Amino acid sequence: MAPWTLQTVVVCAVLSAVVGTGHCAAGCSCSQERVAFTLTRSTNEGRITGYNDDLVVTFDHVISDVGGSFAGEKNPSVFTCAVPGAYMFSFTALAQKHHSAYIKLLKNGEFQTALWAGRVQGNHGSGSSTAVLHLRTGDRVWLAIGSPGYYGLHSNENRFATFTGVLLYPD
């Protein structure tokens, strides 16, 4: 083992013993600071006639939930930050046969980025998007269908709609 690697391990062990498990020094890895999830949806989120406010996308399957952000939730939809830092979020969607999909990534209700998946005559179009966001404790991130009176989201047992988040660097 390289001397600097051994030194890092020793420093992390000492700091963990001194300040407790809830705090980590730069370069140290703590289990409390690992956050990663992937949510999927296996049913359609249909077009709602005359409804123009954003519609929060809910998910019915948790593929992974490192850190327990969605523990006990039956239909998770909103990620709430417990570990501040830089996060990467990615999401995918499939348009319905007769309606395009317009899916927005929101942080505390503020627009961050979006995907648009155009319908192809008689077929489904797909789209994806990725963003890196800095989050503070308590910040909330979710997906919403923009103008669901006009746009829709298609999914089925193949789980075409996904939402993934990963903590890149804790503060």
C-alpha positions, 0 to 999 in steps of 0.5 A: 500500500502506498504511504499516502494511502495508508496515511489517509486510512489512518486519518479517516479512522482517527477522525471517525473515532474523534468526531463520530460517524456523522462527519467525514474529512476530505478524502474519507468515505463514510457510509452515511454519505453514500446516496444513489437511487434509481426509480422506475414507472411501469404504468402510463401517466396519461394526458389529462384534458384541461389540466395545465399545472405540472403533474408530479411523476410518481414511480412504482418500483425502486431498483436501488436506494443506497442511503435509504432516501425512499425507505418505506415509500410505496410510490416515491416521487420526491427526493429530499436531500439529507446529505448536502453536496453535488448530485447528478440526476438523470431521467428518461421518458417515452412519449405516448403514441398520440402525445409527446412527453415534456418532463421537467426536473425541478429543485424546490419547485424551480425549473432546472432542465427538461426533456422532450420526447416527440411522438412519431406517427403511430409510435413512441419517441424517447428522450433523456436528460442529465443535470448536476445540482448542488443541494443543501439539506432539505432541498427537494428534487422531482420530475413533473409532466409539464402541461399534462393537458397537452403532454403525456408519459408512456411506460409499461412493464418494461419501465421506460420512465426512470429517475436516477440520482447520485451523490457525487461529492458531499460538502 
